[in-house]
Amino acid sequence: MQHVQEKMVQVAGVRKTFGRRVVLRNVSFEFSAGKIVGLVGPNGAGKTTIMKSLLGFMPTDTGTVQILGQPVSVSMHTVVTRQVGALIERPAIYPFLSGWQHLQLTAASTAQMDWVVKALQMTAYIYRPATRYSLGMKQKLGIALALVTQPRLVILDEPMNGLDPQSVKQLRDLLLQLAHEGTTFLVSSHILGELEKIIDQVILIDQGQVLLQQTIAQLHQSAQAFLVISTTANERARRLLRSAGYSVTQREDQLIVPASAAVTPLLKIVLDAGIQILKVSQQREDLETALLRMLANEGE
């Protein structure tokens, strides 16, 4: 297993413009080997640009990008990026080659190919031409190409796209196993519920800026708690509680109130109005809710 504290990625002061449009603004972050790091943010936030810069596919205007302490740039990316596997945007697939032939173009040995086909459960179709692959099969092939050389760093852009729930779970288990064995992952995904199950750290980016980098443990500690209330007349209950000074939002068939609110007087207001309370529970924000709140606060 790799030494966990070894710095795998260091990005410092990176700025990138396309014409007049600023895509990355002074982006800085770093993470150690053996971690699964989630890169999240709205569409157009700059996630794919960061990933391409890490691979040396795209020049940056200012700042430095290092992998394993070695600089990466368009002119200097060959040596260090041999230790990096990637799936960026859609997998590059030649329709008339089979999955096996694709792997032959990248792999160093048949043993590597056998390992990745088995790990991603692709045996049934690996020898078929890729033109006959479904979206999910193509996606698995793209992931297989990123993993086949068993690189030290793997960069995955929306790896769960097109995968069925069973394949998503298989991928999740595989990434956790490989991270335990020392592989480092940078994963971008809009499926935050799935991402939350595997990542050690999260980097939130919006409008080309890093808004936060935290461990999942830190994020959970700062996650807000709230009461979830269901009644027989939610809209009327919401109006009553608002007029009594409570902060209440409605989500589907539930009322959401900050957990700091005094529960007994709140429930008394609802019951005194002849409204039946069906359920009361306390919950904490998940990753998606916490990040959406942070983005909303930033917007204000």
N, C-alpha and C positions, 0 to 999 in steps of 0.2 A: 504493500500500500504506500502511496506517495506521502511525503511529509506534508501534513495538512496546512501548516502555516506558510508554506512557500507561496510567494505571490505569483499567481497565474497571469492575471491581466491587470495592467495599469494604464489608465487613460487620463491624461492631464491637459486641461485647457484647450480642448479640441473645438475648433470653430469651422463651419463649412457653409459656404454660400453657393447657390445656383443663380447666377446673375445677381439681381438685387435681393433675391429671397434668402434670408438667413435660415438655414435648416438646423444647424447645431450651434448653440451659443455657450462657449466656455464649458464644455462637458467634461467633467472629471469624475471618475469612480475607479475602484479597484476591488479585486476579490482574490481569495486564496485558492490553492489547488484542492480538489476533492469536494467542491461545493456545487450545488445546483442553484443558479441565480436566475431569477425571473426578471425579464426586462419588459415593463408594461407601460401602457399609456394609450391615449386615443389614436385613431388613424391619423397619419400625417405628423405624428409627434417627433419623428426622427429615428425610430427604432431600427429600421432596415438600413438607414445610412450609417448608424453606429456599427452595425454588424458588418457591413461591407468595408468600413474603415478598418475594423479589426482584422479582416482578411487581406488587407492591402489591395482591395479591388478598386478603391476610390481615394483620390488624393484629398487631404484636408488642407485648409488654409493656414491654420496655426495649430500649435499643440503637439503632443506626442502620444503615440500608441505603442505599448510594449506588451509582448507575450513572453513569459518566462525570462523577463529582464532584457529581452532583445527587441530592438526597435522594429516596427512594422511600417512599411510604406509601400507605395506602388512599385518603387524601384528595388525595395529590399524585402519583399515578402516571401521569396521562394524557400529559403532555408527554414525559417521558424514555422512557416505555415504548413510544412510537411507534418508537423505534430498536431495540426488542427483539421477536424472534419466539419463539414457544414452543409446545411440545407437552408438556402436563402430563397425566399419567394417560392416559385414552383420548381420541382426537381427537373433537371435537364435530362430528358429521356429521348433516345433514338427509337422511333416506333418499330423498326424491323429487327432490332436486336432483342434477344431474350433478356430477362432479368439477370441470368447467370453471366451472359456476355457483357452486360453493363458492369457487373462486379469484377470481371476479369480485367477490365480497363483500369481499375483502381487498385485492386488488392495486390498484396505482395506474395500471397500464397493461397493454395486451395483450402488450407486449414482455416484461414481467416474467412473465406467465403462460406465454408460449411458452417462455421460458428454463427455468422450473422443471419444466414438463412434459417437456421434452427431457432435462434433467439427471437426472430421476428415472425416465426411460423409461416414461412413463405414456400415451403417445400412443394405444395400442391401445384404451384403455377410458375415457379422460378425459371423453368425451361421454355415457357410460352413466349412468343413475341410480345413485346410491350404494347403493341397496337391493340392487343386483346385484353389489356388490363383495365379494370375499373379504376375510378378515382382513388379509392382506398388502397388498391394494390400499387398504383403509381406512387402514392404517398409513402407507403412502406418501403418501396424500392429507393426512394429519395433518402429516407432515414437510414436504410441499409448502406447506401453509398457513403453517408456521413460517418458511419460507425465502423465500416469493414476493416480499415487499417488499424483499428483500436488506438485512435489518437488520444493525446493527453487532454486536449480541449475540444469540445464539440459545441458548435453554434447552430441552434435550431430555430428557424423562423416559422411560427405557426405549425408545429409538427403534428398536431391533432386534427388538422383540416382533412375532412373526407374519411376519417376513421370511424368505424362503428364502436359502440361502447365497450365491447369485448377487446377490440384492438387497442383502444385508449388505455384500458387497464393493463394489458400486456406491456405497452410502451412505458407506462408509469412504473411498473415493477422492474423493467429492464434498466431504466435510467437510475432508479434508486440503487439497484444492485451494482451497476457500473460506477456510480459515485462512491459507493461504499468501498469499492476496489481502487479508488483513486482518480477516476476520470472526472474532469471538471466540465460543467455544462452551463451555457448561457442560452436560456430559452425565452423566446417571445411568444406569447399566446394571448388571445382575447378570451379564452375559456378559463377565467380566473378561478373558478371552483375546482377545476382539475389541477391547475398550476399550484394552488395553495397546498395541495396534498403532497407535493414533492420538493418545493423549493426551500432552501435554507435562508436565502436573502432575497429582497426585492429591490429593484431600482425603478423608480417611477419617473417617467419623462413626459413633459408636455411642452409643446411649442419649442422644441429643441433644447430645453433646459432640464437638468436633473432636479426634480423637486425633493426627492428623498432617496436615501439608500439605507435600509434597515434590515436587521435579521427578522425572520418571521416571528420569533419570540418577542422582540421589541414591539413589532407591529400589533401583536395580540395584546400586549400590555397596555398599549395606547388606544386600543379599540374601545369604542364607547358601548356601554351597556344600555339597554332600553327595555321598557315593558311593552308586551304585545297583548292587546285586549280585543276580544271578539264579543260583540253584543247583538241583541236582536234588532237594534236600530242604530247602526254605526254613524250615519250622517248626523242624526239628532244628537247622539252622545258627543260627537266631535264638536258640534256647535256649542253645546253646554259647557264642555271642558275648556274650550277656547275662551268663552265669555267669563269663565272663572279664573282665567290667567294661565292655564296650562299650555305648554307647547305640544301640539298634537298634529301628526300627519297621518294620512290614510294610505294604506298599501293594500290593494285588492280588498279582501273582506276583513281587514284588521286595522286597529288603531295603534299607532306607535307613539309612545311617550318616553322622554328621557328617564332613566332609572333613578335619577336623583329626586324625582317627584314623590311627594308623600302619598303612599298608596291608599291608606284608609279613607282620608277625606275625598280623594279622587273617586273611589268606588262608591262612596256614599252619595255623591252628586248624581251619579248615573242611576243608582238604585232608587233614590228619592224621586227621580223623574219617571219611575215605573218601567225603566228599561232593564231587561234581563241580561245579566252577564254570563256569557257562554264559556269563556276561557280567559285566564290571565297567566302569562308566563314571562320570565325574564330571559333575554337573549343578549349575546354580544355580537358586534358587527363581524361579518366575514371579510375576507380580503377585498372582495369587490365593493362592498358597501363602504369600507374604510377608505379605499382609494378614490371612490367617487366623491366622498365627502371632502377629501383633501383637494381634489381637482376643483370642486365647487368653491371651496374657501379661497383657493388661489385665484379663481376667476373673479371673485368679489374684491 
